[in-house]
Amino acid sequence: MRFLPAFIKTSFYAVIFSCLTNAAYVAVESDLVDDYQLLDTFSDRTAALYKAGKSAPVKDLMAQLRRKQTRLTLPAAKSTEVLPADLYRQFKKSTLAVGGIFDCGNCPEHHPQVASGFVIDGKGVGVTNYHVIETITADDTNVAMSVMTYEGKVYPITEILAASKLDDVVIFRFDTAGDTLPAFSLADQVRVGGSANVISNPQEHFFLYSRGVVSRYYKAVDDQGNVTGTEALSITADYSVGSSGGPIFDDNGNIIGVVAATYGLYSDEERSDLQMVVKQIVPLSRIKALIKP
């Protein structure tokens, strides 16, 4: 799922005022989300971290995409089911906006482009898609990458720990400045017909929740419909551009996969009569393949 850059003018004075603090945006427990304020917060604080020398050079992150595995100690899968009405309120706090800022060359501002991700270690380890990191680090106009929580706290991405281009998944480190964040656990197994919950940032609609089931386990295909040789799951929960890297989790709050792509099924060769959209995700097994036993 490719995501598009968003061009939002940011305020120079807001960047100076923030001064690397995380105090401006406060989300209330009513679940009210202010998309414009969150986007400005992401842009301003990422720019402030960059100017303060807190961000890793994007070229370093690009080079680290060659790393194949990392060693992590993660918590056991959760065994207690969470009521559907409570899933969003609990696990939005483990979901991230993941992206970067770039120079357009036409103005002095930095502009944001944002996808999705999630926390697997509260001390600062997250997961997103390979193509999210690659798209940003391969562009010379991009200057820094960071993550943002539901509460509007922004932390710089500092290192790529492990990555797979074939499986479209990355494990990365970010600097929490001593904060400990709520984290997802990884599931023990995934079954077709099991629950599939998604929280992501489709087209900068931040922290949007959808719900469905795992609908198929199969060999993955690319944008042209060619079999890639890796595994994939499809789900019925909805997502869109900008959801890339978002968490797919069961009703216990355990990760079963990562948002990756969509492709349409048409009734005609001209592809004018769309019948169905398949939601293809990176399965749990491909995340675990990046972690050394």
HURAMO-V645533 format. One record per residue. N is the residue number from 1. RES is the residue in one letter. SS is DSSP state (H for helix, E for strand, - for the rest). NEAR is the number of other C-alpha atoms within 10 Angstrom. D_LAST is the distance of its C-alpha to the last C-alpha in whole Angstrom. Layout:
# HURAMO-V645533
((N RES SS NEAR D_LAST) (N RES SS NEAR D_LAST))
This chain:
# HURAMO-V645533
((1 M - 23 30) (2 R - 15 31) (3 F - 20 33) (4 L - 13 36) (5 P - 18 37) (6 A - 14 39) (7 F - 13 42) (8 I - 15 43) (9 K - 14 46) (10 T - 19 44) (11 S - 14 47) (12 F H 14 47) (13 Y H 9 48) (14 A H 15 45) (15 V H 20 43) (16 I H 13 45) (17 F H 14 45) (18 S H 15 41) (19 C - 15 41) (20 L - 21 37) (21 T - 12 38) (22 N - 15 36) (23 A - 11 39) (24 A - 15 41) (25 Y - 15 39) (26 V - 14 39) (27 A - 14 38) (28 V - 9 40) (29 E - 8 39) (30 S - 7 41) (31 D - 12 38) (32 L - 8 41) (33 V - 18 39) (34 D - 13 41) (35 D H 14 40) (36 Y H 13 42) (37 Q H 13 41) (38 L H 25 38) (39 L H 23 38) (40 D H 21 40) (41 T H 24 38) (42 F H 29 35) (43 S H 28 37) (44 D H 29 39) (45 R H 27 36) (46 T H 32 34) (47 A H 31 37) (48 A H 22 38) (49 L H 22 34) (50 Y H 20 35) (51 K H 14 38) (52 A - 11 37) (53 G - 11 34) (54 K - 18 31) (55 S - 23 30) (56 A - 19 28) (57 P - 18 30) (58 V H 24 29) (59 K H 16 29) (60 D H 13 26) (61 L H 23 24) (62 M H 17 25) (63 A H 12 24) (64 Q H 16 21) (65 L - 22 20) (66 R - 14 19) (67 R - 15 16) (68 K - 17 13) (69 Q - 18 10) (70 T E 16 9) (71 R - 11 7) (72 L - 14 9) (73 T - 10 9) (74 L - 14 11) (75 P - 12 14) (76 A - 12 14) (77 A - 16 16) (78 K - 18 20) (79 S - 11 22) (80 T - 9 25) (81 E - 12 27) (82 V - 15 29) (83 L - 10 32) (84 P H 12 33) (85 A H 8 35) (86 D H 10 33) (87 L H 19 30) (88 Y H 20 31) (89 R H 12 32) (90 Q H 13 29) (91 F H 21 26) (92 K H 22 29) (93 K H 18 28) (94 S H 22 24) (95 T E 31 25) (96 L E 32 26) (97 A E 32 29) (98 V E 33 27) (99 G E 28 29) (100 G E 29 32) (101 I E 27 35) (102 F E 22 37) (103 D E 15 41) (104 C - 13 43) (105 G - 9 46) (106 N - 6 49) (107 C - 9 48) (108 P - 11 47) (109 E - 19 44) (110 H E 25 41) (111 H E 25 40) (112 P E 26 37) (113 Q E 26 34) (114 V E 31 32) (115 A E 31 29) (116 S E 32 27) (117 G E 31 23) (118 F E 32 21) (119 V E 26 20) (120 I E 26 16) (121 D E 21 16) (122 G - 16 20) (123 K - 18 20) (124 G - 22 20) (125 V E 22 17) (126 G E 27 18) (127 V E 28 18) (128 T E 30 21) (129 N - 29 22) (130 Y H 22 22) (131 H H 20 25) (132 V H 27 26) (133 I H 26 25) (134 E H 18 26) (135 T H 14 30) (136 I H 25 30) (137 T H 23 29) (138 A - 13 31) (139 D - 12 34) (140 D - 11 36) (141 T - 14 38) (142 N E 23 35) (143 V E 21 34) (144 A E 29 32) (145 M E 30 29) (146 S E 27 28) (147 V E 27 27) (148 M E 25 29) (149 T - 22 29) (150 Y - 21 32) (151 E - 17 33) (152 G - 23 34) (153 K - 21 32) (154 V E 27 31) (155 Y E 26 28) (156 P E 26 28) (157 I E 28 25) (158 T E 21 24) (159 E E 21 21) (160 I E 24 19) (161 L E 24 15) (162 A E 24 14) (163 A E 27 16) (164 S E 21 17) (165 K - 14 21) (166 L - 13 21) (167 D - 23 19) (168 D - 25 21) (169 V E 27 18) (170 V E 28 17) (171 I E 28 15) (172 F E 24 18) (173 R E 19 19) (174 F E 22 22) (175 D - 19 25) (176 T - 18 26) (177 A - 10 28) (178 G - 8 27) (179 D - 10 27) (180 T - 11 24) (181 L - 18 24) (182 P - 17 23) (183 A - 23 20) (184 F - 27 19) (185 S E 20 16) (186 L E 23 14) (187 A - 20 16) (188 D - 13 14) (189 Q - 11 17) (190 V - 21 20) (191 R - 13 23) (192 V - 14 26) (193 G - 12 29) (194 G - 15 26) (195 S E 21 27) (196 A E 26 26) (197 N E 27 27) (198 V E 29 27) (199 I E 30 28) (200 S E 32 29) (201 N E 28 32) (202 P E 21 34) (203 Q - 18 36) (204 E - 24 36) (205 H E 16 37) (206 F E 24 34) (207 F E 25 32) (208 L E 17 34) (209 Y E 16 32) (210 S E 16 33) (211 R E 18 32) (212 G E 16 31) (213 V E 17 29) (214 V E 23 27) (215 S E 19 29) (216 R E 16 27) (217 Y E 17 24) (218 Y E 13 25) (219 K E 13 25) (220 A E 20 25) (221 V E 17 28) (222 D - 13 29) (223 D - 11 32) (224 Q - 7 35) (225 G - 10 33) (226 N - 10 32) (227 V E 13 28) (228 T E 13 26) (229 G E 13 23) (230 T E 15 20) (231 E E 19 20) (232 A E 23 22) (233 L E 26 23) (234 S E 25 27) (235 I E 26 28) (236 T - 19 32) (237 A - 19 31) (238 D - 20 33) (239 Y - 25 32) (240 S - 18 34) (241 V - 19 34) (242 G - 28 32) (243 S - 35 29) (244 S - 31 27) (245 G - 35 23) (246 G - 30 24) (247 P E 33 22) (248 I E 28 23) (249 F E 27 22) (250 D - 26 23) (251 D - 19 26) (252 N - 19 24) (253 G - 27 22) (254 N E 27 19) (255 I E 28 18) (256 I E 28 18) (257 G E 30 19) (258 V E 31 21) (259 V E 32 24) (260 A E 30 25) (261 A E 24 28) (262 T E 19 31) (263 Y E 16 34) (264 G E 14 37) (265 L E 12 39) (266 Y E 14 42) (267 S - 11 45) (268 D - 10 47) (269 E - 7 46) (270 E - 7 48) (271 R - 11 45) (272 S - 9 47) (273 D - 12 47) (274 L E 11 43) (275 Q E 11 43) (276 M E 11 39) (277 V E 13 36) (278 V E 17 33) (279 K E 22 30) (280 Q E 26 27) (281 I E 29 23) (282 V E 26 20) (283 P E 24 18) (284 L H 23 15) (285 S H 18 13) (286 R H 19 14) (287 I H 24 12) (288 K H 12 9) (289 A - 16 9) (290 L - 21 9) (291 I E 17 6) (292 K - 11 4) (293 P - 10 0))
